[in-house]
Amino acid sequence: MWNFPLFPEQASTTARQVDLIFLVELGVVVFFSVLICALIVFFAIRYRRGAKVNRDNPPIHSTAVEIIWVGIPLVITLGIFVVGTAIFFDIYAPPGDASRIYVVGKQWMWKLKHPEGKREINELHVPVGRPVELWMTSEDVIHSFYVPAFRIKQDVLPGRYTSIWFKPTKPGKYHLFCAEYCGTNHSRMGGWIYVMDPAEYEKWLTDGTQTDGTMAMQGKDLFVKHHCAGCHGVESTVKAPKLEGVYGSRVPITEGNEIQPHFVVADDRYIRSSILLPKSQVVAGYAPVMPSYQGQIGEDDLLTIIEYIKSLGSKGTRETRR
Ligand code: CUA
């Protein structure tokens, strides 16, 4: 059978929106291309050399025509701009009930982690109909997380968190690609997204092959292993900021020779940089004595530790972040 799909499958809510605006733009382009070509051909034939047509007093100015050819494109392009912007905002603002999946790109694989503790490589299992936020970073160079069937693509950068979300609408198996040239095996850096029935997904999530608990529990082990608990633990006598309830709260910072502290939100980015560059933004009233963990904790362990700190209580930044 003739099988030549012009579009990847449409398997997320975003896919519908992106295709809608793409087809509208394509329609506008086709309409005006055909209209202009037809008029060129029509006038070329009608006014060809030797044709007996009236060539007296050709009009050289028409205000009405000018208003039309400025006005119509203006309305069309502004319309596309407004709809495109609305879709853009929607693609980058995950809904409040989205569940997070942590993604670390690495030459040349995708490492994915569920908050429930489950780890995957080059595969991601998600339930159908539930929004999923991907919270991503890279261990080395720039990668790009690309799922054509969901119409999502987002760069994954070293030293920074980026995110994107999707809501799968159809169970199935969809291709995952890296869409940013990242070295020799870039073309092989891909995998599959498995969109499952919710019940099947719950079964998969708790199939018991993994024994080290949720991500927060794994984070607690890392917290002890890296001796964080010695100073930040509940029973610690060292003067270090306590971490209970810190996630999402506003912490006072004094930088340089500032007298009045300013406030920063203790989100994922702040906590990550506090672990790697602890002297850069010290909480007011504390000495800059924490050692740096740069080069000692990998990106996936950092995400796991942050998930633990989040589990100690949060002020719900995920809602206010929007
Ligand atoms: Cu990773 Cu290309």
Boltz pocket constraint, residues with backbone or C-beta under 6 A from the ligand:
constraints:
  - pocket:
      binder: B
      contacts: [[A, 105], [A, 106], [A, 108], [A, 142], [A, 143], [A, 144], [A, 178], [A, 179], [A, 180], [A, 181], [A, 182], [A, 183], [A, 186], [A, 187], [A, 189]]
      max_distance: 6.0
